[in-house]
Amino acid sequence: MREAPAATGPDLSEETLSSETVYAGRLLHARLDRVRLPNGRESTREYLVHPGAAVVIPLFDNGDVLLERQHRYPLHRDFIELPAGKFDPQETELACAQRELKEETGYTADEWQYLATFYPCIGYSDERLVFFLARGLRHVGDGPDHDEFLEILRVPWQEALAMIGDGRICEGKTVMGLLWLARYRQGGAAGR
């Protein structure tokens, strides 16, 4: 994981005084912490503990991108997304990306490149999303989880960007990943 830039101003850190789990689910845990603020006063912080996830941007040799459509229960609608999944305990970021690409889409990749790490919900979660570019795609067979129902889509690159513009792609990690990659392909830097 990339280190945060060094602080250049006043110390804004908060000291944890106590911490309790108020809900422990299969995926998320809700915590309530009591903290000491930079001015010495106390307050509380509520947040979700998330294991983090790998996000894959799978590109075919001709530039098409592999996407998936799936139903997301909290919003009761389907979304077009990049393949992604949470880290299992003791699993490396790359191993997770490779596993999720194969499980969700039936594809493997010969080339993997780390792109970036983003934190999508810093106000209420510690979730981190680690993005990888996958090339040299080969279909090896489908293997989704028993409770996962997906439609796999092969979309031309420019069409995928147009889908962001017209709202057909509106899911955060997918918008973030595709626009970041568009910038990178135009000469931006990547790496750790």
C-alpha positions as CSV (number, residue, x, y, z in Angstrom):
1,M,0.0,0.0,0.0
2,R,1.3,3.5,-0.8
3,E,2.3,5.7,2.1
4,A,0.3,8.9,2.7
5,P,2.2,12.2,2.1
6,A,3.9,13.7,5.0
7,A,1.9,16.3,7.0
8,T,2.9,19.9,6.5
9,G,0.6,21.7,8.8
10,P,-0.7,21.4,12.4
11,D,-1.3,17.9,13.9
12,L,-4.9,17.0,13.2
13,S,-4.8,13.5,14.4
14,E,-7.3,12.1,16.9
15,E,-6.4,9.7,19.8
16,T,-8.6,6.6,20.3
17,L,-9.6,6.5,23.9
18,S,-12.0,3.5,23.7
19,S,-13.5,1.4,20.9
20,E,-16.4,-1.0,20.7
21,T,-18.0,-3.1,18.0
22,V,-21.7,-2.3,17.9
23,Y,-22.5,-4.7,15.0
24,A,-20.5,-7.6,13.6
25,G,-21.8,-8.9,10.2
26,R,-20.4,-11.3,7.6
27,L,-18.9,-8.4,5.6
28,L,-19.1,-5.2,7.7
29,H,-18.5,-4.4,11.3
30,A,-19.8,-1.1,12.8
31,R,-17.6,0.5,15.5
32,L,-18.2,3.3,17.9
33,D,-15.0,4.9,19.2
34,R,-14.4,7.6,21.8
35,V,-11.6,10.0,20.7
36,R,-9.5,12.9,22.0
37,L,-9.6,15.7,19.4
38,P,-6.6,17.9,18.5
39,N,-7.9,20.6,20.9
40,G,-8.1,18.2,23.8
41,R,-11.8,17.7,23.9
42,E,-13.5,14.4,23.5
43,S,-16.0,13.2,20.8
44,T,-17.3,10.0,19.2
45,R,-16.6,8.4,15.8
46,E,-18.9,5.9,14.2
47,Y,-17.5,4.0,11.2
48,L,-17.7,0.7,9.2
49,V,-14.7,-1.7,9.2
50,H,-14.4,-3.2,5.7
51,P,-11.8,-5.8,4.6
52,G,-11.0,-3.8,1.4
53,A,-11.3,-5.0,-2.1
54,A,-9.5,-5.5,-5.4
55,V,-10.9,-3.9,-8.5
56,V,-9.9,-5.2,-12.0
57,I,-9.9,-3.3,-15.2
58,P,-9.8,-6.1,-17.8
59,L,-8.8,-4.9,-21.2
60,F,-8.8,-7.0,-24.4
61,D,-6.1,-6.7,-27.0
62,N,-8.3,-4.4,-29.1
63,G,-9.0,-2.1,-26.2
64,D,-12.5,-3.4,-25.3
65,V,-13.2,-3.5,-21.6
66,L,-14.8,-6.5,-19.7
67,L,-17.7,-5.3,-17.5
68,E,-20.5,-7.0,-15.6
69,R,-24.1,-6.2,-14.9
70,Q,-25.4,-7.2,-11.5
71,H,-28.3,-6.4,-9.1
72,R,-27.3,-4.4,-6.0
73,Y,-29.9,-5.0,-3.3
74,P,-29.4,-1.8,-1.2
75,L,-30.5,0.2,-4.2
76,H,-32.8,-2.4,-5.7
77,R,-31.5,-2.0,-9.2
78,D,-28.9,-3.3,-11.6
79,F,-25.5,-1.7,-12.1
80,I,-22.8,-2.0,-14.7
81,E,-19.5,-2.5,-12.9
82,L,-15.9,-3.6,-13.1
83,P,-15.1,-7.0,-11.6
84,A,-14.2,-6.6,-7.9
85,G,-14.3,-8.4,-4.6
86,K,-13.3,-8.2,-1.0
87,F,-10.0,-9.4,0.3
88,D,-10.0,-12.8,2.1
89,P,-7.9,-13.0,5.3
90,Q,-4.2,-13.4,4.5
91,E,-4.8,-12.9,0.8
92,T,-2.6,-10.6,-1.2
93,E,-4.2,-7.8,-3.2
94,L,-3.1,-9.3,-6.5
95,A,-4.2,-12.8,-5.6
96,C,-7.7,-11.3,-4.8
97,A,-7.8,-9.5,-8.1
98,Q,-6.9,-12.7,-10.0
99,R,-9.4,-14.8,-8.1
100,E,-12.2,-12.3,-8.5
101,L,-11.7,-11.9,-12.3
102,K,-11.8,-15.7,-12.8
103,E,-14.8,-16.3,-10.4
104,E,-16.9,-13.5,-11.7
105,T,-16.2,-13.5,-15.4
106,G,-14.5,-16.8,-16.3
107,Y,-11.4,-15.0,-17.5
108,T,-7.8,-15.0,-16.5
109,A,-5.1,-12.6,-17.5
110,D,-1.4,-13.0,-18.5
111,E,-0.4,-9.5,-17.5
112,W,-1.2,-7.6,-14.3
113,Q,-0.4,-4.1,-13.4
114,Y,-1.1,-2.2,-10.1
115,L,-2.7,1.1,-10.9
116,A,-3.8,2.9,-7.8
117,T,-5.4,2.7,-4.3
118,F,-8.5,4.8,-3.5
119,Y,-10.5,5.3,-0.3
120,P,-14.2,5.7,-1.5
121,C,-15.9,6.4,1.9
122,I,-13.5,8.2,4.2
123,G,-16.2,9.9,6.3
124,Y,-17.7,6.6,7.5
125,S,-15.5,3.6,6.5
126,D,-12.0,2.4,6.3
127,E,-12.6,0.6,3.0
128,R,-9.8,0.7,0.4
129,L,-10.1,-0.2,-3.2
130,V,-6.9,-1.5,-5.0
131,F,-7.1,-1.2,-8.8
132,F,-5.3,-3.5,-11.2
133,L,-5.1,-3.5,-15.0
134,A,-5.4,-7.0,-16.5
135,R,-4.3,-7.7,-20.1
136,G,-3.9,-10.9,-22.1
137,L,-7.4,-12.1,-21.3
138,R,-8.3,-15.7,-21.8
139,H,-11.7,-17.3,-21.1
140,V,-11.3,-20.4,-19.0
141,G,-14.9,-21.0,-17.8
142,D,-17.4,-19.5,-15.4
143,G,-17.4,-20.0,-11.6
144,P,-19.5,-17.4,-9.8
145,D,-20.4,-17.8,-6.1
146,H,-23.7,-19.5,-5.4
147,D,-25.4,-16.2,-4.5
148,E,-23.8,-14.2,-7.4
149,F,-25.7,-13.6,-10.6
150,L,-23.9,-11.7,-13.3
151,E,-24.2,-10.8,-17.0
152,I,-20.7,-10.4,-18.6
153,L,-20.3,-7.6,-21.1
154,R,-17.6,-6.8,-23.6
155,V,-17.7,-3.1,-24.3
156,P,-15.6,-1.0,-26.6
157,W,-13.4,1.5,-24.6
158,Q,-15.0,4.7,-26.1
159,E,-18.4,3.2,-25.5
160,A,-17.6,2.5,-21.8
161,L,-16.5,6.2,-21.4
162,A,-19.7,7.3,-23.2
163,M,-21.7,5.1,-20.7
164,I,-20.2,7.1,-17.9
165,G,-21.2,10.4,-19.6
166,D,-24.8,9.4,-20.2
167,G,-25.3,7.7,-16.8
168,R,-25.5,4.0,-17.8
169,I,-22.4,3.5,-15.7
170,C,-22.8,5.4,-12.4
171,E,-21.3,3.0,-9.8
172,G,-18.5,4.7,-8.0
173,K,-15.5,2.3,-8.3
174,T,-16.2,1.7,-12.0
175,V,-16.4,5.4,-12.8
176,M,-13.3,6.0,-10.7
177,G,-11.4,3.2,-12.3
178,L,-12.3,3.9,-16.0
179,L,-11.7,7.6,-15.7
180,W,-8.4,7.1,-13.9
181,L,-7.3,4.6,-16.6
182,A,-8.4,7.1,-19.3
183,R,-6.1,9.6,-17.7
184,Y,-3.3,7.1,-17.3
185,R,-3.5,6.0,-21.0
186,Q,-3.1,9.7,-21.9
187,G,0.3,9.8,-20.2
188,G,-0.4,10.0,-16.5
189,A,1.8,8.1,-14.0
190,A,0.9,4.8,-12.3
191,G,2.7,2.5,-9.9
192,R,3.5,2.4,-6.2
